[in-house]
Amino acid sequence: MLGPVILAASRSDRMRRLISAAPVTKQVVDRFIPGETVDDIVPIIKDLTDKGLELTMDVVGEDITTPGQAAAARDAYLALIDHLEELELGERVEMSVKLSMFGQALEGGHELALANVRPVVEAAAAIGTTVTLDAEDHTTLDSMFAIHEELRKDFPQTGCVIQAYLFRTEADARRLAASGSRVRLVKGAYKEPAEVAYQQKHEIDKAYVRILRILMEGEGYPMIGSHDPRLIAIAQELAHKAGRKLDEYEFQMLYGIRGDEHLRLAAEGHRMRVYTAYGTDWYGYFMRRLAEKPANLRFFLRSMVSKG
Ligand SMILES: Cc1cc2nc3c(=O)[nH]c(=O)nc-3n(C[C@H](O)[C@H](O)[C@H](O)COP(=O)(O)OP(=O)(O)OC[C@H]3O[C@@H](n4cnc5c(N)ncnc54)[C@H](O)[C@@H]3O)c2cc1C
């Protein structure tokens, strides 16, 4: 029951001010968002890639309100890619972007987001890597898929995310699998109404398996975005049945969640990519991590009380 309440709070400016200013917050935030600047994050990129992990980098931020902020988001990714060029890690480190941070919700937002994300995709390709478009709430997805399709004309490796909790996703998966796309499948992290999305965990898990089967049997490159041990085991089984080799799909998990499992899968020879977020506008990302696991919220509240 707590999840939806926290997700509602993740859209509240008042809660944002309250939580961002709490003295203990930074400590708890660091578990999921291990840096604020490129200089903070480069040592972490080196450390994780040295351990055999691959990364997808997220400069945190979303729902910006001016074109200037959208341009700043683009520039933050370009600065990151400049640093990555020196590290020469190629496709071992890719980028994840939220189109709402590139201006998608502003007037003329579809074109604006496309104009802002394109240079990032070009810069990523120039250093031998790629970009994946994150999935946000369901009202943004038609625009996201259209931008994905447009970018793929020049950069076919551009990936996108689909969310198992949405009724529409099986059809999206079929289309993307047939077109040979890179696709990350996740359960879904936003508060969605019952008209468009499954609400029960067991329904979402069953949908995840159905969609995963479509991706594994298709022409594309499936990226399994989940920490759920059952789904990870099922993914291995489905990949095997579909005759996929270890480099024909990959696992992805979030930085700060089940770190031992990242290393275990990498040691087994799987491609294991860690979604690593950094930056200062961490509120929305952080609140979704609290909503996913009530124990995180309890830990957060306990540390506030003990500091208080
Ligand atoms: C690489 C990656 C990218 C993602 N991108 C998107 C996106 O673009 N759009 C979107 O809507 N969602 C995205 N998500 C979030 C996703 O939708 C889920 O909310 C999140 O992954 C939790 O679901 P789960 O599959 O891990 O399963 P769950 O059943 O939620 O969790 C399984 C187990 O994982 C652990 N766990 C899960 N979450 C947490 C947490 N926050 N803190 C501590 N432990 C936890 C727990 O042990 C839990 O029992 C992404 C997730 C990943 C891994």
The ligand as a MOL file (V3000), in Angstrom:
LIG
                    3D

  0  0  0     0  0            999 V3000
M  V30 BEGIN CTAB
M  V30 COUNTS 53 58 0 0 0
M  V30 BEGIN ATOM
M  V30 1 C 18.3660 -1.3320 -15.2510 0
M  V30 2 C 17.0000 -0.8500 -14.8800 0
M  V30 3 C 16.4360 0.2090 -15.5670 0
M  V30 4 C 15.1400 0.6260 -15.2660 0
M  V30 5 N 14.5460 1.5770 -16.0620 0
M  V30 6 C 13.2330 1.8630 -15.8570 0
M  V30 7 C 12.5170 2.7020 -16.7600 0
M  V30 8 O 13.0550 3.2110 -17.7540 0
M  V30 9 N 11.2020 2.9290 -16.5130 0
M  V30 10 C 10.5450 2.3730 -15.4310 0
M  V30 11 O 9.3420 2.5990 -15.2760 0
M  V30 12 N 11.2170 1.6020 -14.5530 0
M  V30 13 C 12.5300 1.3320 -14.7370 0
M  V30 14 N 13.1760 0.4970 -13.8570 0
M  V30 15 C 12.5450 0.1580 -12.5580 0
M  V30 16 C 11.6290 -1.0550 -12.6720 0
M  V30 17 O 10.4780 -0.7120 -13.3780 0
M  V30 18 C 11.2440 -1.5950 -11.2830 0
M  V30 19 O 10.5620 -0.6040 -10.5750 0
M  V30 20 C 12.4160 -2.0430 -10.4250 0
M  V30 21 O 13.3790 -2.6880 -11.1940 0
M  V30 22 C 11.9450 -3.0260 -9.3410 0
M  V30 23 O 11.4170 -4.1790 -9.9440 0
M  V30 24 P 12.1690 -5.6210 -9.9590 0
M  V30 25 O 12.0240 -6.1580 -11.3280 0
M  V30 26 O 13.5540 -5.4660 -9.4830 0
M  V30 27 O 11.2800 -6.5370 -9.0550 0
M  V30 28 P 10.7510 -6.4030 -7.5650 0
M  V30 29 O 9.7800 -7.5060 -7.3830 0
M  V30 30 O 10.3000 -5.0090 -7.2830 0
M  V30 31 O 12.0480 -6.6660 -6.7110 0
M  V30 32 C 12.6950 -7.9200 -6.6450 0
M  V30 33 C 13.7180 -7.8590 -5.5280 0
M  V30 34 O 14.7440 -6.8910 -5.8690 0
M  V30 35 C 15.1000 -6.1130 -4.7390 0
M  V30 36 N 14.7070 -4.7080 -4.9720 0
M  V30 37 C 13.9400 -4.2240 -5.9760 0
M  V30 38 N 13.8470 -2.8800 -5.8890 0
M  V30 39 C 14.5500 -2.5130 -4.8060 0
M  V30 40 C 14.8400 -1.2530 -4.1990 0
M  V30 41 N 14.3840 -0.1050 -4.6890 0
M  V30 42 N 15.6170 -1.2510 -3.1040 0
M  V30 43 C 16.1100 -2.3940 -2.5800 0
M  V30 44 N 15.8860 -3.6090 -3.1110 0
M  V30 45 C 15.1080 -3.6730 -4.2090 0
M  V30 46 C 14.3680 -6.7080 -3.5720 0
M  V30 47 O 15.1980 -7.6870 -2.9950 0
M  V30 48 C 13.1580 -7.3260 -4.2060 0
M  V30 49 O 12.6000 -8.3580 -3.4340 0
M  V30 50 C 14.4520 0.0460 -14.1710 0
M  V30 51 C 15.0350 -1.0160 -13.4730 0
M  V30 52 C 16.2670 -1.4820 -13.8230 0
M  V30 53 C 16.8340 -2.6340 -13.0800 0
M  V30 END ATOM
M  V30 BEGIN BOND
M  V30 1 1 1 2
M  V30 2 1 2 3
M  V30 3 2 2 52
M  V30 4 2 3 4
M  V30 5 1 4 5
M  V30 6 1 4 50
M  V30 7 2 5 6
M  V30 8 1 6 7
M  V30 9 1 6 13
M  V30 10 2 7 8
M  V30 11 1 7 9
M  V30 12 1 9 10
M  V30 13 2 10 11
M  V30 14 1 10 12
M  V30 15 2 12 13
M  V30 16 1 13 14
M  V30 17 1 14 15
M  V30 18 1 14 50
M  V30 19 1 15 16
M  V30 20 1 16 17
M  V30 21 1 16 18
M  V30 22 1 18 19
M  V30 23 1 18 20
M  V30 24 1 20 21
M  V30 25 1 20 22
M  V30 26 1 22 23
M  V30 27 1 23 24
M  V30 28 2 24 25
M  V30 29 1 24 26
M  V30 30 1 24 27
M  V30 31 1 27 28
M  V30 32 2 28 29
M  V30 33 1 28 30
M  V30 34 1 28 31
M  V30 35 1 31 32
M  V30 36 1 32 33
M  V30 37 1 33 34
M  V30 38 1 33 48
M  V30 39 1 34 35
M  V30 40 1 35 36
M  V30 41 1 35 46
M  V30 42 1 36 37
M  V30 43 1 36 45
M  V30 44 2 37 38
M  V30 45 1 38 39
M  V30 46 1 39 40
M  V30 47 2 39 45
M  V30 48 1 40 41
M  V30 49 2 40 42
M  V30 50 1 42 43
M  V30 51 2 43 44
M  V30 52 1 44 45
M  V30 53 1 46 47
M  V30 54 1 46 48
M  V30 55 1 48 49
M  V30 56 2 50 51
M  V30 57 1 51 52
M  V30 58 1 52 53
M  V30 END BOND
M  V30 END CTAB
M  END
